[in-house]
Amino acid sequence: MRLVFVTDEVPRPGLAGHLAVNHAILSHFAARGHEIVVLLAQPRLPWPVQRLAPARLGPAARVRVEGRGLLGGQSRGWIAVGPRPAARILARQALRLLPVGPRERLRRRARVREYGLVDAVIGRFMDPAAADWAAARIAGLAPSAVLVDTIFRAEPLLRDPRLAGIRSVLIAHDVFHRRHASLSARGLRLHPASLTREEERDLLRLARIVAAIQPEEEALLRDLLPDRRVLCAPMPALPRPRPASVAREPGLLVFVGSDSVHNLDGMRWFLAEVWPLLRGLLPEVRLEICGSVGQALGPRMPPGVRVRGVVPDLAPVLHRAACAVAPVLAGSGLKIKLLDYVAHGLPVVTTPVGVEGFAPAPDRPFVVTADAGDFAREAARLAADEAGFARRERVALDYCALYAPDRVFAALTEAVEGPD
């Protein structure tokens, strides 16, 4: 079969949760022998030249990227933009070299020009020209199915009559009206300014099939969309056991995250409210922060906290840590970082929001609390209990069986490959 996946970023693991999910979906269908066309209608690349994806996405001959404004053709899986978008990308990257104060002022100014005065962007709908280009290209490719990355790529693309006869699958990633309400309740100004239950329902109904990312949201979307097929397709978790040559370090905590608003909000709470208590309970405790969230938090870190930045391979960091923390205070969806931790044998201290949607099990690798004092006590206990490292590692790795790729993608596979 030929499948088209409509998005605006190249799917890649290790950068952000939604990119990891998209990469896992494409990897799954590529491994099943299908031809995959990743269609970037409004390309957002981190660099003017970017590689398509790691080798496990599938044979290069069966997976390719096309995009509005991309230079023609691909060479060994590399894609590139023209001079004007390249200049804009390099300007954004140059901002990272500035001190935090000037960098954030320039970012806020650019955001105000595009979105108005907001604290966070939940999503940006496809502009009409990009939707027209994508619809024409999809019609030309005549795929068996088109997979669409969230409601923000569905509008207005899936209204186009040229796509009427093509099976459409919307990868929801989130119930965005819940995320919008959750972040608004934290006092944040958002774009779009409004995203109600009814508005999201009308956008989801543009697709024939909707894939939720976790069971609780599947049930919610079934209730919201009684006339649509709704299924669940969570992120898979493949165990990555710790090599015998690597020892876990007592007292070492880890956090991994992008600079999304919910990560920043949660880590600011953790550093302000939890970390001082944790240092009092376990003076030798250390925290390593990986991902773009560290730079966004600013240069002044409390004692014991190390900002690593974006780490190409997280395995060495996660295999050394004694415990992971996930201080999620708002948001919805499935917190992909928790599956990363578990796949590397780590227990996780998190919040009720952080653990929403995860499969029940007699012995889950999560400790859940919403109280700063309890969060500090549980993190200190897990980080210091060296005798319990091996048992908790086994629990975490065993939990991955609930997220084996063939298991979590079974319903999605049947929806894409089965009879229309």
C-alpha positions as CSV (number, residue, x, y, z in Angstrom):
1,M,0.0,0.0,0.0
2,R,1.0,3.6,-0.4
3,L,0.4,5.8,2.7
4,V,0.7,9.6,2.9
5,F,1.5,11.1,6.3
6,V,0.7,14.9,6.5
7,T,2.6,16.8,9.1
8,D,5.0,19.8,9.3
9,E,8.0,18.4,11.0
10,V,10.2,15.4,10.0
11,P,9.3,12.5,12.4
12,R,12.2,11.8,14.7
13,P,12.6,10.2,18.1
14,G,14.5,12.0,20.9
15,L,13.4,15.6,20.2
16,A,9.7,15.8,21.3
17,G,7.0,13.4,22.2
18,H,4.8,14.0,19.2
19,L,7.7,13.5,16.8
20,A,8.6,10.2,18.5
21,V,5.0,9.0,18.2
22,N,4.9,9.9,14.5
23,H,8.2,8.2,13.9
24,A,7.0,5.0,15.7
25,I,3.8,4.9,13.5
26,L,5.8,5.3,10.3
27,S,8.4,2.8,11.4
28,H,5.6,0.3,12.1
29,F,4.0,0.6,8.6
30,A,7.3,0.8,6.8
31,A,8.3,-2.5,8.5
32,R,5.1,-4.0,7.1
33,G,6.3,-3.2,3.6
34,H,4.2,-0.1,2.8
35,E,5.4,2.8,0.8
36,I,5.4,6.0,3.0
37,V,5.3,9.5,1.7
38,V,5.8,12.1,4.5
39,L,4.2,15.3,3.2
40,L,5.4,18.5,4.8
41,A,2.7,21.0,3.8
42,Q,4.2,23.8,5.9
43,P,7.8,22.6,6.6
44,R,9.3,23.4,9.9
45,L,12.9,22.2,10.0
46,P,15.4,22.8,12.7
47,W,18.2,23.3,10.1
48,P,18.3,24.2,6.4
49,V,19.4,20.6,5.7
50,Q,18.1,17.7,7.6
51,R,18.3,13.9,7.4
52,L,15.0,12.1,6.8
53,A,15.2,9.8,9.7
54,P,17.2,7.1,11.4
55,A,17.6,3.8,9.5
56,R,15.0,2.0,11.5
57,L,12.3,4.1,9.8
58,G,12.5,1.7,7.0
59,P,14.3,1.1,3.6
60,A,15.0,4.5,2.0
61,A,13.4,3.4,-1.2
62,R,10.0,3.0,0.6
63,V,10.1,6.2,2.7
64,R,10.5,9.7,1.3
65,V,9.7,13.3,2.2
66,E,8.0,15.8,0.0
67,G,7.3,19.4,1.0
68,R,6.1,22.7,-0.2
69,G,9.2,24.8,-0.6
70,L,11.6,22.0,-0.2
71,L,14.4,21.6,-2.8
72,G,13.6,18.9,-5.3
73,G,14.7,15.3,-4.7
74,Q,16.5,13.6,-1.9
75,S,20.1,12.4,-1.7
76,R,20.6,9.5,0.7
77,G,17.7,10.6,2.9
78,W,18.7,14.2,3.2
79,I,16.2,17.1,2.6
80,A,16.9,20.8,2.2
81,V,15.0,24.2,2.0
82,G,15.7,27.1,-0.4
83,P,17.7,30.2,0.5
84,R,14.9,32.3,2.1
85,P,13.6,29.7,4.5
86,A,17.2,28.7,5.2
87,A,18.0,32.3,6.3
88,R,15.0,32.3,8.6
89,I,16.0,28.9,10.1
90,L,19.6,30.1,10.7
91,A,18.3,33.3,12.3
92,R,16.3,31.2,14.8
93,Q,19.3,29.1,15.6
94,A,21.4,32.2,16.1
95,L,19.0,33.3,18.8
96,R,20.2,30.3,20.9
97,L,23.7,31.9,21.1
98,L,22.3,35.1,22.8
99,P,22.1,35.5,26.6
100,V,18.8,34.3,28.0
101,G,17.3,37.8,28.6
102,P,17.8,39.2,25.0
103,R,16.9,35.8,23.5
104,E,13.6,35.6,25.3
105,R,12.7,39.2,24.5
106,L,13.3,38.6,20.8
107,R,11.3,35.4,20.9
108,R,8.4,37.1,22.6
109,R,8.5,39.9,20.0
110,A,8.5,37.4,17.1
111,R,5.6,35.5,18.7
112,V,3.6,38.7,19.3
113,R,4.0,39.6,15.6
114,E,2.6,36.2,14.5
115,Y,0.1,35.3,17.3
116,G,-0.5,38.3,19.5
117,L,0.3,38.5,23.2
118,V,0.4,34.8,24.2
119,D,2.4,32.6,26.6
120,A,2.1,29.4,24.5
121,V,1.0,28.1,21.1
122,I,-1.2,25.0,21.3
123,G,-1.2,24.6,17.5
124,R,-1.3,26.5,14.2
125,F,-3.9,25.6,11.5
126,M,-2.7,25.0,8.0
127,D,-3.0,28.1,5.8
128,P,-5.2,27.8,2.7
129,A,-2.3,27.8,0.2
130,A,-0.5,25.0,2.0
131,A,-3.8,23.0,2.2
132,D,-4.4,23.4,-1.5
133,W,-0.9,22.3,-2.3
134,A,-1.2,19.2,-0.1
135,A,-4.6,18.2,-1.4
136,A,-3.4,18.4,-5.0
137,R,-0.3,16.3,-4.2
138,I,-2.3,13.7,-2.3
139,A,-4.8,13.4,-5.1
140,G,-1.8,12.9,-7.5
141,L,-0.3,10.2,-5.3
142,A,-3.7,8.4,-4.9
143,P,-2.7,6.7,-1.6
144,S,-4.7,3.9,0.0
145,A,-4.9,6.1,3.2
146,V,-3.8,9.5,4.4
147,L,-2.7,9.9,8.0
148,V,-3.1,13.5,9.3
149,D,-1.0,14.8,12.2
150,T,-3.6,16.4,14.7
151,I,-6.6,18.6,14.1
152,F,-4.2,21.5,13.1
153,R,-3.3,19.7,9.9
154,A,-6.9,18.5,9.3
155,E,-8.3,22.1,8.9
156,P,-8.8,23.0,6.1
157,L,-7.1,20.1,4.3
158,L,-9.7,17.4,4.9
159,R,-12.5,19.6,3.6
160,D,-11.0,19.5,0.1
161,P,-13.3,17.5,-2.2
162,R,-10.2,16.0,-3.9
163,L,-9.7,13.9,-0.8
164,A,-13.3,12.7,-0.5
165,G,-12.6,9.1,-1.7
166,I,-9.4,8.6,0.3
167,R,-9.5,6.9,3.7
168,S,-8.4,9.5,6.3
169,V,-7.0,8.8,9.7
170,L,-6.4,11.6,12.2
171,I,-3.6,11.0,14.7
172,A,-5.1,13.0,17.6
173,H,-2.0,13.0,19.9
174,D,-4.1,14.9,22.4
175,V,-7.6,16.1,23.3
176,F,-6.6,19.7,22.7
177,H,-9.7,21.3,24.3
178,R,-8.7,19.6,27.6
179,R,-5.1,20.8,27.2
180,H,-6.3,24.3,26.4
181,A,-8.5,24.4,29.5
182,S,-5.8,22.9,31.7
183,L,-3.2,25.4,30.7
184,S,-5.7,28.3,30.8
185,A,-6.5,27.4,34.3
186,R,-2.7,27.9,35.1
187,G,-3.2,31.5,34.0
188,L,-1.5,31.1,30.6
189,R,-2.5,33.0,27.5
190,L,-2.8,30.7,24.5
191,H,-3.1,30.5,20.7
192,P,-5.7,29.8,19.5
193,A,-7.5,31.9,22.0
194,S,-10.5,29.6,22.0
195,L,-10.6,25.8,21.5
196,T,-13.8,24.4,23.0
197,R,-15.1,20.9,23.1
198,E,-17.5,21.6,20.3
199,E,-14.8,23.3,18.1
200,E,-12.5,20.3,18.5
201,R,-15.4,17.9,17.8
202,D,-16.1,19.6,14.5
203,L,-12.4,19.4,13.5
204,L,-12.1,15.7,14.4
205,R,-15.2,14.9,12.4
206,L,-13.3,15.9,9.2
207,A,-11.6,12.4,9.3
208,R,-13.2,9.0,9.0
209,I,-11.0,7.5,11.7
210,V,-9.6,9.1,14.8
211,A,-6.6,7.5,16.7
212,A,-6.4,8.6,20.4
213,I,-3.1,8.2,22.2
214,Q,-4.4,6.6,25.4
215,P,-7.5,4.7,26.6
216,E,-9.0,7.4,28.7
217,E,-9.0,9.8,25.7
218,E,-10.2,7.0,23.4
219,A,-13.3,6.8,25.6
220,L,-13.8,10.5,25.7
221,L,-13.5,10.8,21.9
222,R,-15.9,7.9,21.4
223,D,-18.5,9.8,23.4
224,L,-17.6,13.0,21.4
225,L,-17.8,11.3,18.0
226,P,-20.5,8.6,18.0
227,D,-20.6,8.6,14.2
228,R,-16.8,8.1,13.7
229,R,-14.5,5.2,14.2
230,V,-12.3,5.9,17.2
231,L,-9.4,3.7,18.3
232,C,-6.4,3.8,20.6
233,A,-2.8,3.9,19.3
234,P,-0.3,4.7,22.2
235,M,3.4,5.2,21.8
236,P,5.2,1.8,21.9
237,A,8.0,1.1,24.4
238,L,10.9,-1.1,23.4
239,P,13.0,-2.2,26.4
240,R,16.6,-1.0,26.4
241,P,18.2,-2.9,29.3
242,R,21.2,-1.4,31.1
243,P,24.5,-2.9,30.0
244,A,26.3,-4.8,32.8
245,S,29.2,-2.4,32.4
246,V,27.1,0.6,33.5
247,A,26.1,1.0,37.1
248,R,23.3,3.1,38.4
249,E,24.4,6.0,40.6
250,P,22.7,6.5,44.0
251,G,21.4,10.0,44.3
252,L,21.2,10.8,40.6
253,L,17.8,11.9,39.2
254,V,17.0,12.7,35.6
255,F,14.5,14.8,33.7
256,V,14.1,14.8,29.9
257,G,11.9,17.3,28.0
258,S,11.5,19.8,25.3
259,D,10.8,23.5,26.0
260,S,7.1,23.1,25.7
261,V,5.0,25.2,28.1
262,H,3.9,22.2,30.3
263,N,7.5,21.1,30.7
264,L,8.6,24.6,31.7
265,D,5.7,25.1,34.1
266,G,6.3,21.7,35.8
267,M,10.1,22.1,36.1
268,R,9.8,25.6,37.5
269,W,7.5,24.2,40.2
270,F,9.9,21.3,40.8
271,L,13.0,23.6,41.1
272,A,11.2,26.1,43.3
273,E,9.1,23.9,45.6
274,V,10.5,20.4,45.5
275,W,14.2,20.7,45.0
276,P,15.0,22.6,48.2
277,L,13.1,20.0,50.2
278,L,14.8,17.2,48.3
279,R,18.2,18.6,49.1
280,G,17.3,18.8,52.7
281,L,16.4,15.1,52.8
282,L,19.3,13.9,50.6
283,P,22.1,16.5,50.5
284,E,24.1,14.4,47.9
285,V,21.2,14.3,45.4
286,R,21.9,15.5,41.8
287,L,19.6,16.2,38.9
288,E,20.5,16.1,35.2
289,I,18.1,18.0,32.9
290,C,18.3,16.9,29.2
291,G,16.5,18.4,26.3
292,S,15.7,22.0,25.2
293,V,13.8,22.6,28.4
294,G,17.1,23.2,30.2
295,Q,18.2,26.2,28.2
296,A,14.7,27.7,28.3
297,L,14.7,27.5,32.1
298,G,17.7,30.0,32.1
299,P,21.3,29.9,33.2
300,R,20.8,30.1,37.0
301,M,20.3,26.6,38.3
302,P,20.3,25.7,42.0
303,P,23.2,23.6,43.5
304,G,23.2,20.0,42.4
305,V,21.4,20.7,39.1
306,R,23.2,20.2,35.8
307,V,21.7,21.2,32.4
308,R,22.9,18.8,29.7
309,G,20.9,20.3,26.7
310,V,19.8,18.1,23.8
311,V,21.6,14.7,24.1
312,P,21.9,12.6,20.9
313,D,21.7,9.3,22.8
314,L,19.8,9.4,26.1
315,A,20.6,5.8,27.0
316,P,23.9,6.5,28.8
317,V,22.2,9.2,30.9
318,L,19.1,7.1,31.7
319,H,21.1,4.0,32.5
320,R,23.2,5.8,35.1
321,A,20.2,7.5,36.9
322,A,18.6,6.0,40.0
323,C,15.2,7.6,39.4
324,A,13.4,9.9,36.9
325,V,11.1,12.8,37.8
326,A,8.1,14.0,35.8
327,P,6.6,17.0,37.5
328,V,3.6,17.5,35.1
329,L,1.1,20.0,36.5
330,A,-1.1,20.6,33.4
331,G,-1.8,19.1,30.0
332,S,-3.4,16.0,28.5
333,G,-2.4,13.2,26.1
334,L,0.2,10.6,27.0
335,K,3.4,11.7,28.6
336,I,5.9,10.0,26.2
337,K,8.9,10.8,28.4
338,L,7.6,8.4,31.0
339,L,7.8,5.5,28.5
340,D,11.3,6.6,27.7
341,Y,12.2,6.3,31.4
342,V,10.5,3.0,31.8
343,A,12.1,1.5,28.7
344,H,15.5,2.2,30.2
345,G,14.6,0.5,33.5
346,L,13.8,3.7,35.6
347,P,11.1,4.2,38.2
348,V,9.4,7.6,37.9
349,V,8.0,10.0,40.5
350,T,5.2,11.9,38.9
351,T,1.9,13.6,39.4
352,P,-1.7,12.5,38.8
353,V,-1.7,14.4,35.5
354,G,1.6,12.8,34.5
355,V,0.3,9.2,34.9
356,E,-3.1,9.8,33.1
357,G,-3.8,7.2,30.5
358,F,-1.1,4.6,31.4
359,A,-2.1,1.0,31.5
360,P,-2.9,-0.5,34.9
361,A,-0.6,-3.3,36.2
362,P,-0.2,-5.0,39.6
363,D,3.2,-3.3,40.0
364,R,3.6,-0.2,37.9
365,P,6.9,1.7,37.9
366,F,5.3,5.0,38.9
367,V,5.0,6.8,42.2
368,V,2.3,9.3,42.0
369,T,1.8,12.4,44.2
370,A,0.7,16.0,43.7
371,D,2.2,17.4,47.0
372,A,5.7,19.0,46.9
373,G,6.7,17.4,50.2
374,D,5.6,13.9,49.2
375,F,7.3,14.3,45.8
376,A,10.6,15.2,47.5
377,R,10.3,12.3,50.0
378,E,9.6,9.7,47.3
379,A,12.3,10.9,45.0
380,A,14.8,10.9,47.9
381,R,13.7,7.4,48.9
382,L,14.1,5.9,45.4
383,A,17.3,7.7,44.6
384,A,19.0,6.5,47.9
385,D,17.7,2.9,48.0
386,E,20.5,1.2,46.2
387,A,19.4,-2.2,47.4
388,G,16.1,-1.8,45.5
389,F,17.6,-0.7,42.2
390,A,17.5,-4.1,40.5
391,R,13.9,-4.9,41.5
392,R,12.6,-1.6,40.3
393,E,14.5,-2.0,37.1
394,R,12.8,-5.3,36.4
395,V,9.4,-3.8,37.1
396,A,10.0,-1.0,34.7
397,L,11.3,-3.3,31.9
398,D,8.5,-5.8,32.4
399,Y,5.9,-3.0,32.1
400,C,7.1,-2.4,28.5
401,A,5.3,-5.6,27.4
402,L,2.0,-3.7,27.7
403,Y,3.4,-1.3,25.0
404,A,4.8,-3.7,22.5
405,P,4.4,-2.2,18.9
406,D,2.3,-5.0,17.5
407,R,0.0,-4.7,20.6
408,V,-0.4,-0.9,20.7
409,F,-0.8,-0.5,16.9
410,A,-3.1,-3.5,16.3
411,A,-6.3,-1.4,16.0
412,L,-4.5,1.3,13.9
413,T,-3.1,-1.4,11.5
414,E,-6.5,-2.9,11.0
415,A,-8.1,0.5,10.4
416,V,-5.4,1.4,7.8
417,E,-5.1,-2.0,6.0
418,G,-8.5,-3.5,6.5
419,P,-11.6,-3.1,4.3
420,D,-12.9,0.4,3.9
